[in-house]
Amino acid sequence: MTYLITQIWFYLLITAFAAGSIGWFLRGSNKKKLQALEQQWQADYESVDSERKSYAKKIEQLSKIEHENKELKLRVALQRTSFDEAIEHLKKQIKTPLETM
């Protein structure tokens, strides 16, 4: 009976040692893969971040251009109304001397 218990303990120790060794080796290789994935992720993140910043600058520029465009349209509308008023005034001046004759 002790022989049987000794064999069970012996094989349990061998199994535990084998499992520990395999786990130790797998941990080392997975650590390298994890570091490689982390480096790739970091590079991808930096690329996306720089692209986001670039688009943010472009959006800011477009916003400024849109604001300037609105101001110019307003100025054109104001000048158009003042020119129309000036034309109407000139037409009245032209008609007035002709009517007095």
FIVODREN-70167 format. One record per atom (N, C-alpha, C, O): chain; residue number from 1; x, y, z; residue in one letter. Coordinates in nm, 4 decimals. Each point is the difference from the previous one (the first is absolute). Example, Ala and Ser with C-alpha at 12.3 -4.5 7.8 and 13.67 -1.06 7.14 Angstrom:
% FIVODREN-70167
> A, 1, 1.3190, -0.5690, 0.7800, a
> A, 1, -0.0890, 0.1190, 0.0000, a
> A, 1, 0.0900, 0.1200, 0.0000, a
> A, 1, 0.1036, -0.0019, 0.0665, a
> A, 2, -0.1386, 0.1069, -0.1385, s
> A, 2, 0.0820, 0.1190, 0.0060, s
> A, 2, -0.0770, 0.1090, 0.0730, s
> A, 2, 0.0509, 0.1108, 0.0169, s
END
This chain:
% FIVODREN-70167
> A, 1, 0.0800, -0.1175, 0.0000, m
> A, 1, -0.0800, 0.1175, 0.0000, m
> A, 1, 0.0863, 0.1268, 0.0000, m
> A, 1, -0.0303, 0.0945, -0.0728, m
> A, 2, 0.1355, -0.0910, 0.1519, t
> A, 2, 0.0909, 0.1135, -0.0012, t
> A, 2, 0.0699, 0.0133, -0.1350, t
> A, 2, 0.0291, 0.1107, -0.0453, t
> A, 3, -0.0032, -0.2218, -0.0168, y
> A, 3, 0.0620, 0.0035, -0.1327, y
> A, 3, -0.0925, 0.0729, -0.0977, y
> A, 3, 0.0463, 0.0826, -0.0787, y
> A, 4, -0.1732, -0.1117, 0.0828, l
> A, 4, -0.0989, 0.0618, -0.0881, l
> A, 4, -0.0127, 0.1503, 0.0276, l
> A, 4, -0.0070, 0.0797, -0.0935, l
> A, 5, 0.0041, -0.0416, 0.2193, i
> A, 5, -0.0096, 0.1417, 0.0381, i
> A, 5, 0.1278, 0.0734, -0.0413, i
> A, 5, -0.0065, 0.1150, -0.0434, i
> A, 6, 0.1201, -0.1787, 0.0560, t
> A, 6, 0.1267, 0.0605, -0.0404, t
> A, 6, 0.0019, 0.0236, -0.1500, t
> A, 6, 0.0442, 0.1052, -0.0461, t
> A, 7, -0.0920, -0.2025, -0.0300, q
> A, 7, -0.0049, 0.0163, -0.1453, q
> A, 7, -0.0953, 0.1139, -0.0392, q
> A, 7, 0.0310, 0.0785, -0.0896, q
> A, 8, -0.1434, -0.0699, 0.1546, i
> A, 8, -0.0950, 0.1077, -0.0301, i
> A, 8, 0.0650, 0.1360, 0.0259, i
> A, 8, -0.0095, 0.0904, -0.0830, i
> A, 9, 0.0759, -0.0761, 0.1986, w
> A, 9, 0.0684, 0.1259, 0.0320, w
> A, 9, 0.1135, 0.0287, -0.0987, w
> A, 9, 0.0201, 0.1148, -0.0396, w
> A, 10, 0.0513, -0.2151, 0.0011, f
> A, 10, 0.1102, 0.0152, -0.0947, f
> A, 10, -0.0531, 0.0518, -0.1340, f
> A, 10, 0.0540, 0.0957, -0.0554, f
> A, 11, -0.1597, -0.1588, 0.0034, y
> A, 11, -0.0551, 0.0431, -0.1286, y
> A, 11, -0.0683, 0.1367, 0.0094, y
> A, 11, 0.0014, 0.0761, -0.0967, y
> A, 12, -0.0599, -0.0449, 0.2099, l
> A, 12, -0.0571, 0.1332, 0.0203, l
> A, 12, 0.1089, 0.1081, -0.0029, l
> A, 12, -0.0192, 0.1068, -0.0581, l
> A, 13, 0.1331, -0.1358, 0.1211, l
> A, 13, 0.1113, 0.0953, -0.0013, l
> A, 13, 0.0567, 0.0164, -0.1408, l
> A, 13, 0.0304, 0.1113, -0.0429, l
> A, 14, -0.0166, -0.2219, -0.0279, i
> A, 14, 0.0511, 0.0075, -0.1380, i
> A, 14, -0.0976, 0.0807, -0.0872, i
> A, 14, 0.0427, 0.0828, -0.0804, i
> A, 15, -0.1723, -0.1070, 0.0965, t
> A, 15, -0.1016, 0.0732, -0.0769, t
> A, 15, 0.0029, 0.1480, 0.0359, t
> A, 15, -0.0087, 0.0853, -0.0883, t
> A, 16, 0.0208, -0.0544, 0.2160, a
> A, 16, 0.0051, 0.1398, 0.0437, a
> A, 16, 0.1241, 0.0686, -0.0551, a
> A, 16, -0.0074, 0.1147, -0.0440, a
> A, 17, 0.1209, -0.1829, 0.0456, f
> A, 17, 0.1239, 0.0554, -0.0544, f
> A, 17, -0.0135, 0.0231, -0.1500, f
> A, 17, 0.0397, 0.1051, -0.0504, f
> A, 18, -0.0955, -0.2025, -0.0213, a
> A, 18, -0.0174, 0.0135, -0.1449, a
> A, 18, -0.0950, 0.1151, -0.0322, a
> A, 18, 0.0275, 0.0797, -0.0897, a
> A, 19, -0.1372, -0.0704, 0.1608, a
> A, 19, -0.0961, 0.1080, -0.0239, a
> A, 19, 0.0613, 0.1360, 0.0318, a
> A, 19, -0.0216, 0.0964, -0.0736, a
> A, 20, 0.0969, -0.0879, 0.1812, g
> A, 20, 0.0670, 0.1249, 0.0357, g
> A, 20, 0.1014, 0.0416, -0.1049, g
> A, 20, 0.0086, 0.1175, -0.0358, g
> A, 21, 0.0694, -0.2151, -0.0140, s
> A, 21, 0.1007, 0.0307, -0.1027, s
> A, 21, -0.0662, 0.0478, -0.1288, s
> A, 21, 0.0430, 0.0990, -0.0593, s
> A, 22, -0.1474, -0.1692, 0.0162, i
> A, 22, -0.0702, 0.0392, -0.1227, i
> A, 22, -0.0619, 0.1390, 0.0168, i
> A, 22, 0.0078, 0.0833, -0.0903, i
> A, 23, -0.0685, -0.0592, 0.2049, g
> A, 23, -0.0578, 0.1312, 0.0273, g
> A, 23, 0.1035, 0.1106, 0.0005, g
> A, 23, -0.0246, 0.1100, -0.0494, g
> A, 24, 0.1408, -0.1400, 0.1055, w
> A, 24, 0.1075, 0.0985, 0.0048, w
> A, 24, 0.0467, 0.0369, -0.1410, w
> A, 24, 0.0207, 0.1179, -0.0290, w
> A, 25, -0.0043, -0.2154, -0.0571, f
> A, 25, 0.0452, 0.0257, -0.1368, f
> A, 25, -0.1071, 0.0727, -0.0816, f
> A, 25, 0.0313, 0.0891, -0.0791, f
> A, 26, -0.1561, -0.1270, 0.0984, l
> A, 26, -0.1075, 0.0675, -0.0720, l
> A, 26, -0.0152, 0.1443, 0.0446, l
> A, 26, -0.0312, 0.0872, -0.0810, l
> A, 27, 0.0527, -0.0617, 0.2081, r
> A, 27, -0.0098, 0.1360, 0.0516, r
> A, 27, 0.1032, 0.0900, -0.0657, r
> A, 27, -0.0292, 0.1147, -0.0338, r
> A, 28, 0.1493, -0.1665, 0.0158, g
> A, 28, 0.1069, 0.0793, -0.0614, g
> A, 28, -0.0300, 0.0356, -0.1438, g
> A, 28, 0.0233, 0.1136, -0.0412, g
> A, 29, -0.0743, -0.2073, -0.0360, s
> A, 29, -0.0280, 0.0287, -0.1402, s
> A, 29, -0.1212, 0.0914, -0.0143, s
> A, 29, -0.0034, 0.0850, -0.0889, s
> A, 30, -0.0957, -0.1019, 0.1755, n
> A, 30, -0.1166, 0.0873, -0.0057, n
> A, 30, 0.0328, 0.1421, 0.0424, n
> A, 30, -0.0621, 0.0955, -0.0467, n
> A, 31, 0.1596, -0.0816, 0.1350, k
> A, 31, 0.0410, 0.1328, 0.0438, k
> A, 31, 0.0586, 0.0782, -0.1179, k
> A, 31, -0.0260, 0.1193, -0.0152, k
> A, 32, 0.1042, -0.1868, -0.0670, k
> A, 32, 0.0580, 0.0651, -0.1176, k
> A, 32, -0.1098, 0.0388, -0.0990, k
> A, 32, 0.0032, 0.1086, -0.0579, k
> A, 33, -0.0999, -0.1979, 0.0392, k
> A, 33, -0.1114, 0.0309, -0.0904, k
> A, 33, -0.0805, 0.1179, 0.0525, k
> A, 33, -0.0431, 0.0865, -0.0762, k
> A, 34, 0.0238, -0.0847, 0.2052, l
> A, 34, -0.0746, 0.1094, 0.0605, l
> A, 34, 0.0730, 0.1323, -0.0186, l
> A, 34, -0.0629, 0.1016, -0.0297, l
> A, 35, 0.1933, -0.1014, 0.0467, q
> A, 35, 0.0779, 0.1222, -0.0199, q
> A, 35, -0.0067, 0.0445, -0.1454, q
> A, 35, -0.0118, 0.1193, -0.0278, q
> A, 36, 0.0191, -0.2149, -0.0660, a
> A, 36, -0.0094, 0.0348, -0.1420, a
> A, 36, -0.1375, 0.0597, -0.0318, a
> A, 36, -0.0098, 0.0981, -0.0737, a
> A, 37, -0.0952, -0.1569, 0.1290, l
> A, 37, -0.1346, 0.0534, -0.0228, l
> A, 37, -0.0155, 0.1392, 0.0602, l
> A, 37, -0.0633, 0.0876, -0.0588, l
> A, 38, 0.1212, -0.0688, 0.1752, e
> A, 38, -0.0083, 0.1302, 0.0655, e
> A, 38, 0.0737, 0.1065, -0.0818, e
> A, 38, -0.0483, 0.1125, -0.0126, e
> A, 39, 0.1632, -0.1467, -0.0422, q
> A, 39, 0.0740, 0.0950, -0.0832, q
> A, 39, -0.0784, 0.0336, -0.1272, q
> A, 39, -0.0049, 0.1155, -0.0422, q
> A, 40, -0.0564, -0.2181, -0.0184, q
> A, 40, -0.0803, 0.0232, -0.1198, q
> A, 40, -0.1196, 0.0884, 0.0319, q
> A, 40, -0.0332, 0.0911, -0.0759, q
> A, 41, -0.0313, -0.1189, 0.1891, w
> A, 41, -0.1143, 0.0808, 0.0403, w
> A, 41, 0.0423, 0.1444, 0.0240, w
> A, 41, -0.0707, 0.0927, -0.0395, w
> A, 42, 0.1841, -0.0733, 0.1031, q
> A, 42, 0.0493, 0.1352, 0.0278, q
> A, 42, 0.0275, 0.0743, -0.1300, q
> A, 42, -0.0343, 0.1176, -0.0120, q
> A, 43, 0.0957, -0.1841, -0.0858, a
> A, 43, 0.0272, 0.0632, -0.1288, a
> A, 43, -0.1308, 0.0359, -0.0709, a
> A, 43, -0.0120, 0.1084, -0.0570, a
> A, 44, -0.0853, -0.1988, 0.0604, d
> A, 44, -0.1296, 0.0268, -0.0619, d
> A, 44, -0.0701, 0.1165, 0.0688, d
> A, 44, -0.0597, 0.0850, -0.0661, d
> A, 45, 0.0670, -0.0814, 0.1977, y
> A, 45, -0.0632, 0.1082, 0.0762, y
> A, 45, 0.0630, 0.1346, -0.0355, y
> A, 45, -0.0712, 0.0984, -0.0199, y
> A, 46, 0.2026, -0.0938, 0.0120, e
> A, 46, 0.0680, 0.1248, -0.0333, e
> A, 46, -0.0372, 0.0453, -0.1407, e
> A, 46, -0.0183, 0.1192, -0.0245, e
> A, 47, 0.0074, -0.2134, -0.0666, s
> A, 47, -0.0391, 0.0325, -0.1372, s
> A, 47, -0.1409, 0.0576, -0.0038, s
> A, 47, -0.0243, 0.1019, -0.0646, s
> A, 48, -0.0675, -0.1667, 0.1333, v
> A, 48, -0.1385, 0.0475, 0.0026, v
> A, 48, -0.0084, 0.1352, 0.0704, v
> A, 48, -0.0756, 0.0872, -0.0427, v
> A, 49, 0.1513, -0.0693, 0.1483, d
> A, 49, -0.0019, 0.1263, 0.0727, d
> A, 49, 0.0520, 0.1144, -0.0865, d
> A, 49, -0.0577, 0.1088, -0.0001, d
> A, 50, 0.1657, -0.1323, -0.0731, s
> A, 50, 0.0521, 0.1053, -0.0875, s
> A, 50, -0.0984, 0.0296, -0.1133, s
> A, 50, -0.0141, 0.1151, -0.0413, s
> A, 51, -0.0530, -0.2173, -0.0083, e
> A, 51, -0.1002, 0.0209, -0.1046, e
> A, 51, -0.1183, 0.0803, 0.0551, e
> A, 51, -0.0531, 0.0877, -0.0682, e
> A, 52, 0.0126, -0.1178, 0.1907, r
> A, 52, -0.1089, 0.0740, 0.0633, r
> A, 52, 0.0373, 0.1469, 0.0167, r
> A, 52, -0.0811, 0.0887, -0.0264, r
> A, 53, 0.2041, -0.0634, 0.0704, k
> A, 53, 0.0449, 0.1383, 0.0172, k
> A, 53, 0.0020, 0.0731, -0.1341, k
> A, 53, -0.0362, 0.1174, -0.0085, k
> A, 54, 0.0789, -0.1885, -0.0961, s
> A, 54, 0.0029, 0.0597, -0.1336, s
> A, 54, -0.1404, 0.0384, -0.0441, s
> A, 54, -0.0215, 0.1097, -0.0514, s
> A, 55, -0.0742, -0.2000, 0.0715, y
> A, 55, -0.1377, 0.0301, -0.0379, y
> A, 55, -0.0580, 0.1117, 0.0861, y
> A, 55, -0.0804, 0.0795, -0.0486, y
> A, 56, 0.1191, -0.0723, 0.1737, a
> A, 56, -0.0476, 0.1077, 0.0870, a
> A, 56, 0.0489, 0.1349, -0.0517, a
> A, 56, -0.0748, 0.0978, 0.0018, a
> A, 57, 0.1995, -0.0919, -0.0477, k
> A, 57, 0.0530, 0.1244, -0.0562, k
> A, 57, -0.0743, 0.0373, -0.1275, k
> A, 57, -0.0319, 0.1168, -0.0220, k
> A, 58, 0.0041, -0.2168, -0.0626, k
> A, 58, -0.0720, 0.0269, -0.1248, k
> A, 58, -0.1409, 0.0499, 0.0289, k
> A, 58, -0.0488, 0.0909, -0.0671, k
> A, 59, -0.0167, -0.1500, 0.1666, i
> A, 59, -0.1341, 0.0438, 0.0366, i
> A, 59, 0.0031, 0.1426, 0.0524, i
> A, 59, -0.0888, 0.0797, -0.0300, i
> A, 60, 0.1902, -0.0479, 0.1075, e
> A, 60, 0.0138, 0.1363, 0.0519, e
> A, 60, 0.0201, 0.0991, -0.1148, e
> A, 60, -0.0589, 0.1082, -0.0004, e
> A, 61, 0.1424, -0.1458, -0.0969, q
> A, 61, 0.0219, 0.0869, -0.1154, q
> A, 61, -0.1284, 0.0181, -0.0802, q
> A, 61, -0.0318, 0.1108, -0.0431, q
> A, 62, -0.0417, -0.2196, 0.0234, l
> A, 62, -0.1261, 0.0084, -0.0732, l
> A, 62, -0.1014, 0.0863, 0.0740, l
> A, 62, -0.0778, 0.0724, -0.0621, l
> A, 63, 0.0788, -0.0800, 0.1930, s
> A, 63, -0.0900, 0.0826, 0.0793, s
> A, 63, 0.0337, 0.1478, -0.0176, s
> A, 63, -0.0897, 0.0832, -0.0140, s
> A, 64, 0.2185, -0.0507, 0.0147, k
> A, 64, 0.0409, 0.1393, -0.0219, k
> A, 64, -0.0406, 0.0466, -0.1392, k
> A, 64, -0.0487, 0.1118, -0.0165, k
> A, 65, 0.0684, -0.1967, -0.0831, i
> A, 65, -0.0361, 0.0358, -0.1371, i
> A, 65, -0.1507, 0.0197, -0.0121, i
> A, 65, -0.0457, 0.0922, -0.0675, i
> A, 66, -0.0312, -0.1784, 0.1328, e
> A, 66, -0.1456, 0.0130, -0.0029, e
> A, 66, -0.0442, 0.1311, 0.0645, e
> A, 66, -0.0890, 0.0682, -0.0508, e
> A, 67, 0.1516, -0.0336, 0.1625, h
> A, 67, -0.0324, 0.1258, 0.0680, h
> A, 67, 0.0343, 0.1187, -0.0904, h
> A, 67, -0.0784, 0.0942, -0.0116, h
> A, 68, 0.1945, -0.0990, -0.0517, e
> A, 68, 0.0410, 0.1073, -0.0908, e
> A, 68, -0.0951, 0.0084, -0.1192, e
> A, 68, -0.0334, 0.1092, -0.0459, e
> A, 69, -0.0099, -0.2247, -0.0038, n
> A, 69, -0.0932, -0.0038, -0.1123, n
> A, 69, -0.1321, 0.0669, 0.0366, n
> A, 69, -0.0559, 0.0753, -0.0797, n
> A, 70, 0.0057, -0.1029, 0.2012, k
> A, 70, -0.1243, 0.0630, 0.0451, k
> A, 70, 0.0157, 0.1516, 0.0098, k
> A, 70, -0.0900, 0.0749, -0.0380, k
> A, 71, 0.2056, -0.0300, 0.0894, e
> A, 71, 0.0247, 0.1436, 0.0108, e
> A, 71, 0.0043, 0.0646, -0.1378, e
> A, 71, -0.0552, 0.1081, -0.0203, e
> A, 72, 0.1212, -0.1749, -0.0748, l
> A, 72, 0.0089, 0.0555, -0.1353, l
> A, 72, -0.1371, 0.0050, -0.0668, l
> A, 72, -0.0315, 0.0964, -0.0698, l
> A, 73, -0.0502, -0.1996, 0.0909, k
> A, 73, -0.1352, 0.0005, -0.0579, k
> A, 73, -0.0819, 0.1150, 0.0580, k
> A, 73, -0.0767, 0.0646, -0.0715, k
> A, 74, 0.0931, -0.0396, 0.2007, l
> A, 74, -0.0705, 0.1103, 0.0630, l
> A, 74, 0.0460, 0.1334, -0.0577, l
> A, 74, -0.0823, 0.0871, -0.0280, l
> A, 75, 0.2114, -0.0708, 0.0101, r
> A, 75, 0.0533, 0.1236, -0.0580, r
> A, 75, -0.0501, 0.0205, -0.1417, r
> A, 75, -0.0338, 0.1117, -0.0391, r
> A, 76, 0.0290, -0.2207, -0.0388, v
> A, 76, -0.0498, 0.0094, -0.1376, v
> A, 76, -0.1472, 0.0408, 0.0002, v
> A, 76, -0.0419, 0.0836, -0.0801, v
> A, 77, -0.0365, -0.1432, 0.1705, a
> A, 77, -0.1415, 0.0345, 0.0076, a
> A, 77, -0.0180, 0.1465, 0.0386, a
> A, 77, -0.0852, 0.0688, -0.0561, a
> A, 78, 0.1645, -0.0208, 0.1512, l
> A, 78, -0.0084, 0.1409, 0.0405, l
> A, 78, 0.0398, 0.0925, -0.1147, l
> A, 78, -0.0651, 0.1020, -0.0227, l
> A, 79, 0.1700, -0.1363, -0.0487, q
> A, 79, 0.0434, 0.0825, -0.1121, q
> A, 79, -0.1041, -0.0033, -0.1119, q
> A, 79, -0.0240, 0.1013, -0.0657, q
> A, 80, -0.0375, -0.2173, 0.0442, r
> A, 80, -0.1013, -0.0108, -0.1045, r
> A, 80, -0.1193, 0.0911, 0.0328, r
> A, 80, -0.0524, 0.0695, -0.0870, r
> A, 81, 0.0112, -0.0715, 0.2136, t
> A, 81, -0.1135, 0.0876, 0.0362, t
> A, 81, 0.0384, 0.1471, -0.0118, t
> A, 81, -0.0809, 0.0820, -0.0434, t
> A, 82, 0.2031, -0.0485, 0.0816, s
> A, 82, 0.0412, 0.1409, -0.0119, s
> A, 82, 0.0132, 0.0398, -0.1471, s
> A, 82, -0.0323, 0.1132, -0.0359, s
> A, 83, 0.0791, -0.2042, -0.0496, f
> A, 83, 0.0082, 0.0291, -0.1434, f
> A, 83, -0.1392, 0.0132, -0.0607, f
> A, 83, -0.0241, 0.0866, -0.0842, f
> A, 84, -0.0675, -0.1735, 0.1279, d
> A, 84, -0.1370, 0.0096, -0.0498, d
> A, 84, -0.0630, 0.1334, 0.0405, d
> A, 84, -0.0705, 0.0626, -0.0792, d
> A, 85, 0.0964, -0.0195, 0.2032, e
> A, 85, -0.0511, 0.1287, 0.0448, e
> A, 85, 0.0614, 0.1143, -0.0805, e
> A, 85, -0.0680, 0.0962, -0.0357, e
> A, 86, 0.1983, -0.1086, 0.0077, a
> A, 86, 0.0674, 0.1033, -0.0784, a
> A, 86, -0.0562, 0.0042, -0.1420, a
> A, 86, -0.0182, 0.1081, -0.0559, a
> A, 87, -0.0089, -0.2229, -0.0020, i
> A, 87, -0.0559, -0.0046, -0.1356, i
> A, 87, -0.1395, 0.0623, -0.0014, i
> A, 87, -0.0334, 0.0769, -0.0901, i
> A, 88, -0.0471, -0.1105, 0.1899, e
> A, 88, -0.1334, 0.0592, 0.0084, e
> A, 88, 0.0086, 0.1517, 0.0163, e
> A, 88, -0.0785, 0.0741, -0.0592, e
> A, 89, 0.1723, -0.0297, 0.1380, h
> A, 89, 0.0188, 0.1442, 0.0196, h
> A, 89, 0.0412, 0.0659, -0.1316, h
> A, 89, -0.0504, 0.1071, -0.0337, h
> A, 90, 0.1416, -0.1701, -0.0412, l
> A, 90, 0.0434, 0.0545, -0.1287, l
> A, 90, -0.1152, 0.0011, -0.0998, l
> A, 90, -0.0151, 0.0951, -0.0767, l
> A, 91, -0.0665, -0.2014, 0.0775, k
> A, 91, -0.1153, -0.0031, -0.0907, k
> A, 91, -0.0959, 0.1144, 0.0301, k
> A, 91, -0.0542, 0.0615, -0.0919, k
> A, 92, 0.0333, -0.0329, 0.2186, k
> A, 92, -0.0877, 0.1102, 0.0390, k
> A, 92, 0.0582, 0.1328, -0.0453, k
> A, 92, -0.0731, 0.0881, -0.0453, k
> A, 93, 0.2062, -0.0733, 0.0575, q
> A, 93, 0.0635, 0.1239, -0.0420, q
> A, 93, -0.0086, 0.0160, -0.1500, q
> A, 93, -0.0173, 0.1110, -0.0502, q
> A, 94, 0.0292, -0.2214, -0.0218, i
> A, 94, -0.0081, 0.0076, -0.1449, i
> A, 94, -0.1422, 0.0357, -0.0437, i
> A, 94, -0.0170, 0.0816, -0.0905, i
> A, 95, -0.0842, -0.1402, 0.1520, k
> A, 95, -0.1387, 0.0266, -0.0339, k
> A, 95, -0.0412, 0.1425, 0.0365, k
> A, 95, -0.0778, 0.0619, -0.0726, k
> A, 96, 0.1275, -0.0108, 0.1807, t
> A, 96, -0.0400, 0.1322, 0.0471, t
> A, 96, 0.0391, 0.1088, -0.0984, t
> A, 96, -0.0855, 0.0827, -0.0316, t
> A, 97, 0.2079, -0.0762, -0.0193, p
> A, 97, 0.0321, 0.1072, -0.0972, p
> A, 97, -0.0793, -0.0161, -0.1292, p
> A, 97, -0.0353, 0.1004, -0.0618, p
> A, 98, 0.0062, -0.2227, 0.0189, l
> A, 98, -0.0744, -0.0200, -0.1210, l
> A, 98, -0.1441, 0.0459, 0.0160, l
> A, 98, -0.0593, 0.0511, -0.0950, l
> A, 99, 0.0039, -0.0681, 0.2098, e
> A, 99, -0.1374, 0.0410, 0.0255, e
> A, 99, -0.0130, 0.1508, 0.0087, e
> A, 99, -0.1045, 0.0556, -0.0339, e
> A, 100, 0.2086, 0.0102, 0.0786, t
> A, 100, -0.0061, 0.1450, 0.0115, t
> A, 100, 0.0125, 0.0680, -0.1351, t
> A, 100, -0.0332, 0.1180, -0.0116, t
> A, 101, 0.0778, -0.1849, -0.0861, m
> A, 101, 0.0161, 0.0603, -0.1318, m
> A, 101, -0.1260, 0.0037, -0.0740, m
> A, 101, -0.0037, 0.0479, -0.1133, m
END
